[in-house]
Amino acid sequence: MSSAVSFTAPRVEQQDIVAERAALTNAERLRAHQDVHGTQRTVVESHFVVRRALADLEQELSSVTSIVDRKWFDQAQLKCPEYASSQAFRMNFLRADAFNAKLAAARLMRYWTEKVDLFGPEKAFKPLCMQDIQDEDQAALTGGGFKILPETDQAGRGIVVSCRAKWDNRRTHRKSMLRVVWYIMHCALEVESIQKRGVIVLSTANLQGCSFTFFDLKLDRMFVRHLQQVIPVKWVALHQFSKKSSMVQFLLPNFLHLLGPHMRCRYRLHYIAEEKEHMPELERYGMRCSVLPTEIMGGTYVFDYREWLTCRKFLEAARTKISHAKTQRCCINATF
């Protein structure tokens, strides 16, 4: 089993990051700075731009000839064309990859393969909802290890809070945690500004009383891969908050290696003295105290996660009713 304490696990040290950033072009350095601070420009989505991008995406999808790669993508086009082939759904992928049709097509193929693997063919071919979370996933869902805040930051980016101490970190429940991340990210994607501007992840880690066995490099690797290459979300920045400790200093190089060079340029580590320490410098990154939860960094927003889950359940039930009613009307109209 992969472990964060493995002495053979690849590591990226601070001097490596300094060298990486020094090697960036001016344009790359500017894009990374804009992503972290929420000042990046988005594509102007004129009618012509959207129509051309969708046509390019369709061409890229058609050029994929591998039966293995196409298997579940083709099934999705057959089983739920009104969803899988819709403009709204495909725009998520184009926005996630800055309208690069080739990258968006590759992500779309991986999306259906991974979604079927995680949720099964019975649940995969429809919009993701809380009912798709399995019974074994409930601890991961209700624990609040991953949650999307109701308010965006000043730039319109979604704020996802990750608290490792609340993860269901049993090795047998890796897919449970991954299914919850999928669900939370799909909730975020319901907001158009988040599709366009992306999400920032705030990672908090109360490591008191935690041993090295609490950490799971394989699970971290799964999260990073799905956020960067599978789920149609634009992950633009990662802020990690932690107290200084020998454990953090030992584990951090392993985690930095997993992030890859693109996200390492968009990663910020904030050492804190207290769990609820006020950090006014977060304003520089577009995060006001009024939108941050009280559990981290001097935030003043009281976020009741369990109430949020209850509201989501009612909302999704109402959507299901409306969808079924529309389907019945269509069947009646088709009969006559």
Solvent accessible surface area in square Angstrom, and as a share of the most:
residue,aa,sasa,rsa
1,M,163,0.73
2,S,39,0.25
3,S,27,0.17
4,A,4,0.03
5,V,49,0.28
6,S,37,0.24
7,F,177,0.74
8,T,127,0.74
9,A,15,0.12
10,P,75,0.47
11,R,83,0.30
12,V,13,0.07
13,E,61,0.27
14,Q,117,0.52
15,Q,122,0.54
16,D,59,0.30
17,I,9,0.05
18,V,89,0.51
19,A,62,0.48
20,E,47,0.21
21,R,82,0.30
22,A,77,0.60
23,A,83,0.64
24,L,38,0.19
25,T,78,0.46
26,N,125,0.64
27,A,54,0.42
28,E,66,0.30
29,R,99,0.36
30,L,101,0.50
31,R,129,0.47
32,A,6,0.05
33,H,93,0.42
34,Q,38,0.17
35,D,22,0.11
36,V,0,0.00
37,H,37,0.17
38,G,7,0.07
39,T,83,0.48
40,Q,17,0.08
41,R,222,0.81
42,T,48,0.28
43,V,62,0.36
44,V,123,0.71
45,E,47,0.21
46,S,49,0.32
47,H,143,0.64
48,F,122,0.51
49,V,48,0.28
50,V,18,0.10
51,R,142,0.52
52,R,140,0.51
53,A,9,0.07
54,L,35,0.17
55,A,57,0.44
56,D,48,0.25
57,L,0,0.00
58,E,83,0.37
59,Q,130,0.58
60,E,48,0.22
61,L,1,0.01
62,S,74,0.48
63,S,72,0.46
64,V,37,0.21
65,T,119,0.69
66,S,46,0.30
67,I,147,0.75
68,V,123,0.70
69,D,69,0.36
70,R,50,0.18
71,K,108,0.46
72,W,57,0.20
73,F,7,0.03
74,D,51,0.27
75,Q,58,0.26
76,A,0,0.00
77,Q,39,0.17
78,L,136,0.68
79,K,119,0.50
80,C,3,0.02
81,P,65,0.41
82,E,131,0.59
83,Y,36,0.14
84,A,0,0.00
85,S,51,0.33
86,S,34,0.22
87,Q,106,0.47
88,A,76,0.59
89,F,12,0.05
90,R,20,0.07
91,M,7,0.03
92,N,21,0.11
93,F,0,0.00
94,L,0,0.00
95,R,25,0.09
96,A,12,0.09
97,D,21,0.11
98,A,73,0.56
99,F,38,0.16
100,N,66,0.34
101,A,15,0.12
102,K,139,0.59
103,L,95,0.47
104,A,0,0.00
105,A,3,0.02
106,A,38,0.29
107,R,13,0.05
108,L,1,0.00
109,M,10,0.05
110,R,77,0.28
111,Y,0,0.00
112,W,0,0.00
113,T,55,0.32
114,E,30,0.14
115,K,0,0.00
116,V,12,0.07
117,D,82,0.42
118,L,5,0.02
119,F,8,0.03
120,G,17,0.17
121,P,64,0.40
122,E,146,0.66
123,K,64,0.27
124,A,0,0.00
125,F,22,0.09
126,K,75,0.32
127,P,83,0.52
128,L,19,0.10
129,C,21,0.13
130,M,19,0.08
131,Q,148,0.66
132,D,3,0.01
133,I,9,0.05
134,Q,56,0.25
135,D,130,0.67
136,E,93,0.42
137,D,0,0.00
138,Q,74,0.33
139,A,54,0.42
140,A,1,0.01
141,L,3,0.02
142,T,42,0.25
143,G,33,0.32
144,G,3,0.03
145,G,1,0.01
146,F,12,0.05
147,K,8,0.04
148,I,11,0.05
149,L,7,0.03
150,P,66,0.42
151,E,90,0.41
152,T,38,0.22
153,D,5,0.03
154,Q,107,0.47
155,A,24,0.19
156,G,13,0.13
157,R,0,0.00
158,G,1,0.01
159,I,0,0.00
160,V,0,0.00
161,V,1,0.00
162,S,5,0.03
163,C,15,0.09
164,R,33,0.12
165,A,48,0.37
166,K,91,0.38
167,W,27,0.09
168,D,14,0.07
169,N,42,0.21
170,R,125,0.46
171,R,55,0.20
172,T,125,0.72
173,H,33,0.15
174,R,35,0.13
175,K,86,0.36
176,S,1,0.00
177,M,1,0.00
178,L,4,0.02
179,R,10,0.04
180,V,1,0.00
181,V,2,0.01
182,W,0,0.00
183,Y,1,0.00
184,I,1,0.01
185,M,1,0.00
186,H,28,0.12
187,C,10,0.06
188,A,2,0.02
189,L,11,0.06
190,E,82,0.37
191,V,67,0.39
192,E,96,0.43
193,S,42,0.27
194,I,6,0.03
195,Q,25,0.11
196,K,55,0.23
197,R,49,0.18
198,G,0,0.00
199,V,0,0.00
200,I,0,0.00
201,V,9,0.05
202,L,0,0.00
203,S,21,0.14
204,T,11,0.06
205,A,10,0.08
206,N,61,0.31
207,L,30,0.15
208,Q,137,0.61
209,G,91,0.87
210,C,27,0.16
211,S,62,0.40
212,F,77,0.32
213,T,102,0.59
214,F,38,0.16
215,F,12,0.05
216,D,4,0.02
217,L,8,0.04
218,K,90,0.38
219,L,4,0.02
220,D,8,0.04
221,R,106,0.39
222,M,39,0.18
223,F,12,0.05
224,V,10,0.06
225,R,86,0.31
226,H,7,0.03
227,L,9,0.05
228,Q,50,0.22
229,Q,75,0.33
230,V,0,0.00
231,I,0,0.00
232,P,3,0.02
233,V,2,0.01
234,K,44,0.19
235,W,22,0.08
236,V,3,0.02
237,A,0,0.00
238,L,6,0.03
239,H,0,0.00
240,Q,30,0.13
241,F,1,0.01
242,S,1,0.01
243,K,64,0.27
244,K,136,0.58
245,S,43,0.28
246,S,92,0.59
247,M,33,0.15
248,V,9,0.05
249,Q,104,0.46
250,F,53,0.22
251,L,18,0.09
252,L,27,0.13
253,P,10,0.06
254,N,3,0.01
255,F,38,0.16
256,L,6,0.03
257,H,74,0.33
258,L,25,0.12
259,L,1,0.00
260,G,19,0.18
261,P,86,0.54
262,H,108,0.48
263,M,2,0.01
264,R,16,0.06
265,C,11,0.06
266,R,15,0.06
267,Y,14,0.05
268,R,53,0.19
269,L,50,0.25
270,H,17,0.08
271,Y,79,0.30
272,I,13,0.06
273,A,74,0.58
274,E,112,0.50
275,E,58,0.26
276,K,133,0.57
277,E,60,0.27
278,H,102,0.46
279,M,10,0.04
280,P,82,0.51
281,E,61,0.27
282,L,4,0.02
283,E,84,0.38
284,R,147,0.54
285,Y,13,0.05
286,G,8,0.08
287,M,1,0.00
288,R,82,0.30
289,C,29,0.17
290,S,63,0.40
291,V,5,0.03
292,L,1,0.01
293,P,2,0.01
294,T,57,0.33
295,E,58,0.26
296,I,6,0.03
297,M,2,0.01
298,G,19,0.18
299,G,8,0.08
300,T,89,0.52
301,Y,63,0.24
302,V,119,0.69
303,F,30,0.13
304,D,77,0.40
305,Y,19,0.07
306,R,156,0.57
307,E,102,0.46
308,W,36,0.13
309,L,14,0.07
310,T,67,0.39
311,C,75,0.45
312,R,21,0.08
313,K,124,0.52
314,F,147,0.61
315,L,75,0.37
316,E,15,0.07
317,A,54,0.42
318,A,47,0.37
319,R,106,0.39
320,T,55,0.32
321,K,156,0.66
322,I,102,0.52
323,S,58,0.38
324,H,111,0.50
325,A,40,0.31
326,K,111,0.47
327,T,78,0.45
328,Q,120,0.53
329,R,134,0.49
330,C,86,0.51
331,C,77,0.46
332,I,99,0.50
333,N,108,0.56
334,A,87,0.67
335,T,108,0.63
336,F,196,0.82
